[in-house]
Amino acid sequence: MHEGQRRLGLAVYELAHATYRDAGADLEIAFDAGGGARTVAVTPQQRQQRSMLWLNEDSPTFLEANPPATAGEDRFRLEFRIDTHKRLTVTAYDLRRHTVVLDRQPVIRLA
């Protein structure tokens, strides 16, 4: 958290099953502008990045600190649940203001 920060949130990712992640090839085919093909090494980091799907990329911030946050401050206590509609929900308690600011707010629908 930064001094004066107002918008906060979390990036929510879905990870591919371990067998999918580990089954990736060490090489892939890349084509250049002229249509020529060549093999390119795929690093373990690239394989891991490709096995993650960012679920809330369009809306990663879902909390507003009012008044703005102070650097290093524990500001919110979060509780996550999955509701009956397969949505990840968040309840957020503002530790400074001693109030619930989100109550089972849907963050993302799960598959």
N, C-alpha and C positions, 0 to 999 in steps of 0.2 A: 504494500500500500504506500502511496506517495502522499506527501504533505498536500493538503487541499483537494485530494481526490474525491470526486463525487460519485462516479459510476464504478461499480465493482461487479464481478461475476466470476464464473469458472468456465473453462473450455471442457466440454463433455465429449469424450471419445468412445467409440465402440472398437474393441480389439477383435481381430480375426482369431479364430480358434488356433491354438498352437500348432496343430498339424498343417494348417494352411500356411502359417508364417514360415515354418521350417522347410516347407516343400518348394520354396522359391528357387529359381535357377541362379547360378553364379554368373551367368552371362545372358545378355539380351542382344537382339539385333537392332541397330540404329541405322537410319537412312539419312544421308546428307542431302543438301539442296539439289545436287545433280542426279539423285536417284541411286547412288552407290550405297551398298550395304556393308556394314562392318559389325563385328561383335564388340560389345562394351561390357566391362566388368560391373557387376552389381554388388555394392557393399552391403554388409549386414545392416547398417544403419538405414540404407535406402529400402531394403526389404521390410524392415520394421515400420518405417514411415508409410509404406504402401499398404501395410496391414491394418492401419488405423483410419477410421472414418470419423471426421469431426462432425458431430451431430448438431451442434448449435452454433455453427459458424456465422449464421446470419444474425444471431442475437446472443453473444457470449456474456454480455453484462445484463444483470437482472436486478441488481440492488442499487439503491441510491442512498448515499450517505448525506443526511441533512440534519445538522450542519456537516460540512465537509470533514473528511477523515484527517487524523493526525498520524504522521509516519510512526510506525512501530506499535501503534495502538491495536489491541484486540477489540474490534468494533462490532462484529456480528457473530452470533452462534447460529449455525445452520443445522437443520435436520432434513435428511432426504428420505423420501418414501416412493414406492411405486403404487399408484392407485389402481382401481378396478378397470380402468380404461388403458392400462399399460403405459401410463405417462409417468416420467420421473418428476416428482414434485419437490418443492423446497419450502420449508418454513424457516423464516429468518427472524431472529430476535436481536434488536439493536441494544448492545450492551451499554452504550452511553446514555441513551434515552429511556432504557428499561421498558421497551415496548415491542410488540410483535409487528413487523413491517410487511411481512409476507406470510400468508397462512395457506400452506399446501398449494402454492402457486405452480402450475405446470411449467416445466423447463423445456422438455422435449418428449415426444412420443417415441416409445421403444418398439422395436420390431418383434 
